Each structure stands twice: as C-alpha cells, then as structure tokens.
Amino acid sequence: DEPTIGLHPRDNERLIATLKGLRDRGNTVVIVEHDEEMMRAADWIVDLGPGAGREGGELMYQGDFKGLLKAKSLTADYLTGRKSVSECGPRGAQALSVSSGRDRTPCGPRGKGFLTLSGASEHNLKNVTVHIPVGSFTVVTGVSGSGKSTLIDETLKRALMKHFYGAKDIPGKYRKLTGMEHFDKVIEIDQSPIGRTPRSNPATYVGFFSEIRELFSKTEAAKARGYQPGRFSFNMKGGRCEVCGGDGVQKLEMSFLPDVYVTCEQCGGRRFNAETLEVTYNGKSIADVLDMTVAEAYEFFAKVPSLARKMKTLVDVGLGYIGLGQSATTLSGGEAQRIKLATELSRRSTGRTLYLLDEPTTGLHFDDVAKLMRLLLQLRDQGNTVVVIEHNLDVMRCADWIVDLGPGGGDKGGTLVCEGPVPVIRACEKSITGKFL
C-alpha cells in the first residue's frame, strides 16, 4: 500500500527496479499507488472513481498504461496533461527569475525578509545554514536520509515551539535562529486523525455543529417542548440514544483482536432518541442533517451565511463528498489534513503565521494534490509562510523557494546542496532533485 511514501524520485526508480525484480521471478505484485512513474512501469492498472466517497466506487479502467491515457478518468486527465497540478502556482516559482543561488536578496523573493537557521548539526547535518523566505511557499527536499526531518522537525520546529510556546522538546543542535519577529504563531498541520472516537466528526471539528444545534433549538417544535441546543448534542444526556451513548455504534471488545463496532440496534445508528428526532428544521431531523454530505449541507444551509461560509471552505478543498457526521475514525490521513487546513482558512488570518507540513501529499491522487496546493497557496497569499517537506515534483514546481539537502543519504547527506527558486535548483549541477525537475 503506497510504497513510494517518503521517497525521493531517485529512490522511486530503485524501488520500481526492485518490484520488477520480484515480478521477473514469477511473483505477482499488487500495489495501491498514486505515483506517475510507478503507473508507467506497471503491466496492468486498475483505476477507480469517478470521484471520492459516495461519488466513487466504480471501475473506470483496467488494462495497460497506454490504454489508461485514452480513458475518461481524472487519473488520465493528469497523466495526459489535460489537467495539471503545476497550474496552481501562478505566483509561484515560474514568476521568479534568479540566475544564481548567490542572488539571494536580504528581503527574499517576496520582499519580507528571511527566517534563517544557522549552524544546524544534529545527526548527519553538517553545520547547515538555510534561509526560508517570509510570506512564501518553501519546499524542503532531498533524497531519503538527507536530513530533511532532522532539519525541519527536530531542529527548526522544536526551536520555534520552544520560543513561542515554551515547549519542552529539546531542539537539535544549531548555532542561531533569526527572523522570528516576522511571526506571531507556528502551526504544524499533520495527517493525524481529527479525533479518535466515533463521536468526533467534521462538523464538530470545524465548529459549525453548535450553530446547527442552535437552529434546531429555535424551531417552534423545540420551543414548545423546552428543548435547548444541548438536546441536539450526542455528547449530552437527554436527547441522545442512551444505549449507545450517542455514538450510533456499540463497541464489542475482542480478546487479542481489534475492537469491533456494530450499529446500535436501539437507534439504528441515528444517535438520538425518538423524541429528539421528532423535531425538524426545514423538514429534516438532526440525524438527517448529520447524514448529509458537506456539499448537500452547504446547499441546505445556503441561507445561513455563517454556516454556508464554513461549509464552502470544505467544499472548496474537495471534501464535499464526506459526511457531515462521518466518524473521524473513517477519515484518511489526507482527508484529516485538508479538514485542518480548511479550518485554518475559515479563521480570521493575521497573515503572520508559519505553517509546517511534513509530506502532505502522502496518499493523495493528482487531483487531491492540486486541491491541496490551492489551499497552501491561499494561506501564502494571505501573507503567511508555508514550509513543507516534500518529494512530489508537481509541488516543487509550485514553490517560491526550494531548500535541497543531500547530496546522498545518511553519512553522504546532511549538507545544503542549493537553495533558491526553481530555476536555481534546475541549474544546479550537484542537485539530484534539479535533474528530476
């Protein structure tokens, strides 16, 4: 399942050769993958779609790679160039022209200065000094083991978290960190779940479920019965189904095996008791609303501006297909990450935030990567600074600035090969990343 996760394009080539070696010995190799080079190397491709969630589940194509290029599917659109992730960066690297890595102005490509980490020497880092332009989209890349996570996660992030929040994690060794005055907060957006119980869902995480409950409590039926907003919460006694505690499912603990969840027989998975479900808003009960997709709920609440605005953010990031009350435990890492990004976009921005992401394209299709890039560049265009560790070439092409570590992995890595806009990396003879770009 997605063996190219965390691999630089150079390492992908080696992995493909290994998988072909397994096949050539008579074995059958089946992988779930989004990587273009892996698709090109495949003997047989199965493409599912046309969309995601309820809009997916259909076989779009199966056959060889040449046949896929002629198919009517989103995958084919990106492989043939009818659609492109790189189109997302009209103000990205393509708009910048720098002839040499030494042409690094004191202000950075967007004229706001630099966040500079000097003398990083943890693990295999060899006295590395890197410059991250403020108000820009920066990609940190390099072959596997070149020191990216040590530089960004273990050193830069920990130093910033200690400075802004008094975090206890000790940063990796470094000499100096300057430029912190450009920021008022640091936010890490990872692919961890938005909640670990069936009770957590997109509506509660993004924060519009409380508004929905308020609307239900203002209906004539609710007023007549004296129902408050809490009546329509599955976290509070009174309105929820007490057999399942508002989860809609019951947990069966299995000895030596993972727990199993089964639909609650009392409420049929609807989470609320019969009296609560008798109250409707525009003909829909609270359970009906939670069963809607985000796109359906966006249309249903179109005349409630505050709700519609938050839901539109989720629709814009390509999550219109997920259920409003869908359990957080059923969301993929990529979906959870986009929900977090959408939540950030729905907040009032100060334009002075530093966002850190580690391989955000993990598990994402070309189309999902394009939506993710639009999100990240939207955060950048609000004046914020976005830094990602990434190997995806399409993401690199959207960057304002690239920090390329290497040249190899382990002891052969840990140095700054080059940094600057995309043209600088392309022109750098020492950069393996530059050759692939």
C-alpha positions in Angstrom: 0.0 0.0 0.0 1.7 3.2 -1.3 5.3 2.0 -1.1 6.6 5.4 -2.6 5.6 7.3 0.6 8.5 9.3 1.8 10.7 8.5 -1.3 12.6 11.0 -3.5 12.1 10.4 -7.3 15.6 8.9 -7.4 14.6 6.4 -4.7 11.4 5.6 -6.6 13.5 4.4 -9.5 15.3 2.0 -7.3 12.0 0.8 -5.7 10.5 0.2 -9.2 13.5 -1.9 -10.2 13.1 -4.0 -7.0 9.4 -4.6 -7.7 10.2 -5.6 -11.3 12.8 -8.0 -9.9 10.1 -9.7 -7.8 7.8 -9.9 -10.8 10.5 -11.4 -13.0 11.0 -14.2 -10.6 7.4 -15.3 -11.3 5.7 -13.4 -8.4 2.6 -11.3 -8.6 2.9 -7.7 -7.2 -0.2 -5.6 -6.4 0.2 -2.1 -5.1 -2.1 0.8 -4.3 -0.2 3.9 -5.6 -0.6 7.5 -6.9 3.0 7.9 -8.3 3.1 8.6 -12.0 6.4 6.7 -12.6 5.0 3.7 -10.8 2.0 3.7 -13.1 4.2 4.0 -16.2 6.2 1.0 -15.0 3.1 -1.2 -14.3 2.0 -4.1 -16.5 -1.7 -3.6 -15.5 -3.6 -0.7 -14.0 -6.9 -0.7 -12.2 -8.4 2.8 -11.9 -11.3 3.6 -9.6 -13.5 6.6 -9.4 -15.0 8.8 -10.8 -14.9 10.8 -7.5 -14.4 10.0 -3.9 -16.6 8.7 -1.1 -20.2 8.2 -2.3 -19.1 9.6 -5.7 -16.6 6.8 -6.2 -16.6 3.0 -6.1 -16.8 2.5 -9.9 -14.2 0.8 -12.1 -13.1 3.5 -14.6 -10.5 1.4 -16.4 -8.3 -1.7 -16.3 -5.6 -2.5 -18.7 -2.1 -1.3 -19.7 -0.7 2.2 -19.3 -1.3 3.2 -23.0 -4.9 2.3 -22.7 -5.3 4.4 -19.5 -4.2 7.5 -21.4 -7.3 7.1 -23.6 -9.7 6.5 -20.7 -12.2 9.0 -19.4 -11.0 9.4 -15.8 -9.4 12.0 -13.6 -6.2 10.0 -13.5 -6.0 10.1 -17.3 -6.6 13.8 -17.3 -3.5 14.4 -15.2 -1.3 11.8 -17.0 -2.1 13.3 -20.4 -1.7 16.9 -19.3 -5.3 17.9 -19.8 -5.1 18.9 -16.2 -2.0 19.9 -14.2 -1.1 20.3 -10.5 1.5 22.9 -11.5 -1.2 25.3 -12.9 -2.0 26.0 -9.2 1.0 28.3 -8.8 0.6 31.4 -11.0 2.5 33.4 -8.4 4.9 30.5 -7.8 8.5 29.8 -8.9 7.7 30.3 -12.6 7.1 34.0 -11.9 10.5 34.4 -10.3 13.8 34.6 -12.3 17.0 34.2 -10.4 20.2 33.4 -12.2 22.3 32.2 -9.4 22.0 30.8 -5.9 24.0 33.8 -4.7 21.4 36.2 -5.8 19.6 35.9 -2.5 18.4 39.4 -1.7 18.1 40.3 2.0 14.4 40.5 1.6 13.6 37.2 -0.1 11.5 36.6 -3.2 8.5 38.4 -1.7 10.3 41.2 -0.1 9.6 40.3 3.5 12.9 39.0 4.8 14.1 35.6 5.9 13.8 33.1 8.7 17.4 31.9 9.0 18.5 28.8 10.8 22.3 28.8 11.1 24.8 26.0 12.0 22.4 23.1 12.3 24.5 20.0 13.2 22.2 17.4 14.7 22.6 13.7 13.5 24.1 13.9 9.9 23.6 17.6 9.4 27.0 19.2 8.7 26.8 22.8 10.0 23.9 23.6 7.7 22.5 27.2 7.3 19.2 27.6 5.5 17.1 30.7 4.6 13.3 30.5 4.5 11.7 33.5 2.8 8.9 35.1 4.9 5.4 35.1 3.2 6.5 32.5 0.7 5.8 28.8 -0.1 9.0 26.9 0.6 9.7 23.2 -0.2 12.4 21.3 1.6 13.5 18.3 -0.4 16.4 15.9 -0.9 16.9 12.1 -1.3 15.7 9.8 1.6 18.0 10.2 4.6 19.5 13.5 3.5 18.5 15.2 6.8 15.1 16.9 6.0 13.2 15.7 9.1 16.2 16.4 11.3 16.5 20.0 10.0 12.8 20.9 10.0 11.0 18.7 12.5 13.8 18.1 15.1 15.6 21.4 14.9 13.6 24.3 13.4 10.1 23.2 14.6 11.3 22.4 18.1 13.2 25.7 18.4 10.2 27.7 17.3 7.8 25.8 19.6 10.1 26.5 22.5 10.4 30.2 21.6 6.6 30.8 21.0 5.0 28.3 23.4 7.7 27.2 25.9 7.6 23.6 24.6 9.7 21.1 26.5 11.1 19.2 23.4 14.8 19.9 23.1 15.8 21.2 19.6 18.6 19.6 17.6 22.0 21.3 17.7 22.1 24.7 16.0 24.0 28.0 16.4 21.4 30.7 15.8 17.8 31.3 14.7 16.9 34.8 13.4 13.8 36.3 11.8 11.3 35.0 14.4 9.9 38.6 14.8 8.0 38.1 11.5 5.6 35.6 13.1 3.0 35.6 15.8 2.4 31.8 15.8 3.6 28.5 14.5 1.2 25.7 13.4 2.0 22.2 12.4 -0.6 20.6 10.2 -0.1 16.8 10.0 -2.2 13.8 8.9 -3.0 12.6 12.4 -6.8 11.9 13.0 -9.1 14.9 13.9 -10.5 12.6 16.7 -10.0 9.1 17.9 -13.6 8.1 18.7 -16.7 7.6 16.6 -18.1 10.8 18.2 -15.6 13.1 16.5 -16.6 14.3 13.1 -16.0 17.1 10.6 -19.0 19.1 11.9 -17.6 19.2 15.5 -14.0 19.7 14.4 -14.6 22.7 12.1 -17.0 24.1 14.6 -20.4 24.5 12.9 -22.3 21.8 14.7 -23.0 24.2 17.6 -24.7 26.6 15.1 -26.8 23.7 13.7 -27.9 22.8 17.2 -28.8 26.4 17.8 -31.0 26.5 14.7 -32.9 23.4 15.8 -33.5 24.8 19.3 -35.1 27.9 17.7 -37.8 25.8 15.8 -41.4 26.0 17.1 -41.4 22.3 18.0 -38.3 22.7 20.1 -39.6 25.8 21.9 -42.9 24.1 22.7 -41.1 21.2 24.3 -38.5 23.4 26.0 -35.6 21.9 24.2 -32.2 23.7 24.5 -29.3 23.4 22.0 -27.9 20.7 24.2 -30.8 18.4 23.4 -29.4 18.1 19.9 -26.0 17.0 21.0 -24.9 13.4 21.0 -22.5 14.2 23.8 -25.1 15.1 26.4 -27.8 13.1 28.1 -31.4 13.9 27.3 -31.5 13.9 23.5 -29.1 11.2 22.6 -29.7 7.4 22.5 -28.5 6.2 25.9 -28.0 2.6 24.7 -25.0 3.6 22.5 -24.3 6.9 24.3 -24.8 8.9 21.1 -22.1 7.0 19.2 -24.6 5.3 16.8 -22.5 2.2 17.2 -21.6 -0.1 20.1 -18.1 -1.4 20.7 -17.5 -5.1 21.1 -14.2 -5.7 22.8 -12.4 -8.7 21.2 -9.8 -10.5 23.2 -6.4 -10.3 21.3 -8.1 -8.7 18.3 -9.0 -5.1 17.4 -12.3 -3.8 18.8 -15.4 -4.3 16.5 -18.1 -1.6 16.1 -21.7 -2.6 15.3 -24.6 -0.4 14.5 -26.8 0.3 17.6 -30.0 -1.7 17.5 -31.9 0.8 19.6 -31.4 3.9 17.4 -30.3 2.3 14.1 -27.2 4.3 14.1 -29.1 7.7 14.2 -27.5 8.6 17.6 -30.6 10.3 19.1 -33.8 9.1 20.8 -37.2 9.2 19.1 -38.4 12.4 20.9 -35.4 14.4 19.6 -35.8 13.1 16.1 -39.4 14.4 16.0 -38.1 18.0 15.9 -37.3 19.0 12.3 -35.7 22.0 10.6 -36.9 22.6 7.1 -38.3 19.0 7.1 -35.0 17.4 8.3 -34.2 15.9 11.7 -30.8 16.4 13.4 -29.9 12.9 12.3 -30.9 13.6 8.7 -28.6 16.7 8.7 -25.7 14.6 10.1 -26.3 12.1 7.3 -25.8 14.7 4.6 -22.6 15.2 2.7 -20.9 18.5 3.2 -22.0 19.5 -0.3 -25.6 18.7 0.4 -25.5 20.5 3.8 -23.9 23.6 2.0 -27.0 23.8 -0.2 -29.4 23.0 2.6 -28.0 25.8 4.8 -27.3 28.3 1.9 -29.5 31.0 3.6 -27.5 30.8 6.9 -24.3 32.8 5.9 -22.1 31.9 8.8 -22.8 28.1 8.3 -22.6 28.3 4.5 -19.2 30.1 4.6 -17.6 27.4 6.8 -19.1 24.6 4.7 -18.0 26.2 1.4 -14.4 26.1 2.7 -14.7 22.3 3.0 -16.3 22.1 -0.5 -13.5 24.2 -2.0 -10.8 21.9 -0.7 -12.5 18.9 -2.4 -14.2 17.4 0.7 -17.8 18.0 -0.4 -18.3 14.2 -0.6 -17.6 13.4 3.1 -20.4 13.1 5.6 -21.1 15.9 7.9 -21.4 13.5 10.8 -18.9 11.0 9.4 -16.9 9.4 12.1 -13.3 10.7 12.4 -12.0 7.2 12.6 -13.1 6.5 9.0 -11.3 9.5 7.5 -8.0 9.0 5.7 -4.9 11.0 6.8 -5.1 13.2 3.7 -8.8 14.0 4.4 -8.0 14.8 8.1 -5.2 17.1 6.9 -7.4 19.0 4.5 -10.1 19.4 7.2 -7.4 21.0 9.4 -6.3 23.3 6.5 -9.9 24.2 5.8 -10.4 25.1 9.5 -7.4 27.4 9.3 -8.7 29.1 6.2 -12.1 29.7 7.8 -10.4 31.6 10.7 -9.5 35.3 10.5 -5.9 35.4 9.4 -3.3 37.8 10.9 -1.0 37.0 7.9 1.9 36.3 10.3 1.6 32.5 10.8 4.3 30.0 9.9 2.7 26.6 8.8 4.8 23.5 8.9 3.8 20.3 7.0 5.7 17.0 6.6 4.9 15.3 3.3 1.3 16.5 2.9 0.8 14.7 -0.4 1.1 11.3 1.3 -1.8 9.1 0.0 -3.1 11.8 -2.4 -4.2 11.5 -6.0 -3.1 14.1 -8.6 -6.4 15.9 -8.2 -6.2 15.9 -4.4 -2.6 17.3 -4.7 -4.0 20.1 -6.9 -6.6 21.0 -4.3 -4.1 20.8 -1.5 -1.8 23.2 -3.4 -4.6 25.7 -3.9 -5.2 25.6 -0.2 -1.5 26.1 0.7 -1.0 28.9 -1.8 -4.2 30.6 -0.5 -2.6 30.6 3.0 0.6 32.0 1.5 -1.4 34.7 -0.4 -2.8 35.9 2.9 0.8 36.8 3.9 1.6 33.6 5.8 4.7 31.5 5.4 4.3 27.8 4.4 7.1 25.3 4.7 6.7 21.7 3.6 9.0 18.7 3.4 8.1 17.1 0.1 9.3 14.8 -2.8 6.4 15.5 -5.2 7.8 17.2 -8.3 4.5 18.9 -9.0 4.6 20.5 -5.5 8.2 21.6 -6.1 7.2 23.3 -9.3 4.7 25.4 -7.4 7.3 26.6 -4.9 8.6 30.1 -4.5 11.8 28.7 -2.9 13.4 25.2 -2.6 15.9 24.0 0.0 17.6 21.0 -1.4 19.6 18.8 1.0 22.0 15.9 0.2 23.7 15.0 -2.0 23.1 11.5 -0.7 21.5 9.9 2.4 23.0 9.1 5.8 26.7 10.0 6.1 26.7 11.1 2.4 23.9 13.7 3.2 23.4 16.4 5.6 24.7 19.3 3.5 22.9 22.1 1.7 23.2 21.3 -2.0 21.4 24.5 -3.1 18.6 26.8 -2.2 16.5 29.3 -4.2 13.7 29.5 -6.7 13.0 26.5 -9.1 15.3 27.8 -11.9 18.2 27.9 -9.5 17.6 24.3 -8.5 17.2 23.2 -12.1 20.5 24.8 -13.0 22.4 23.3 -10.0 24.7 20.5 -11.4 25.2 18.9 -8.0 21.4 18.6 -7.3 19.7 15.2 -7.9 16.4 17.0 -7.4 17.4 19.5 -10.1 17.9 16.7 -12.6 14.4 15.4 -12.0 12.9 18.9 -12.2 
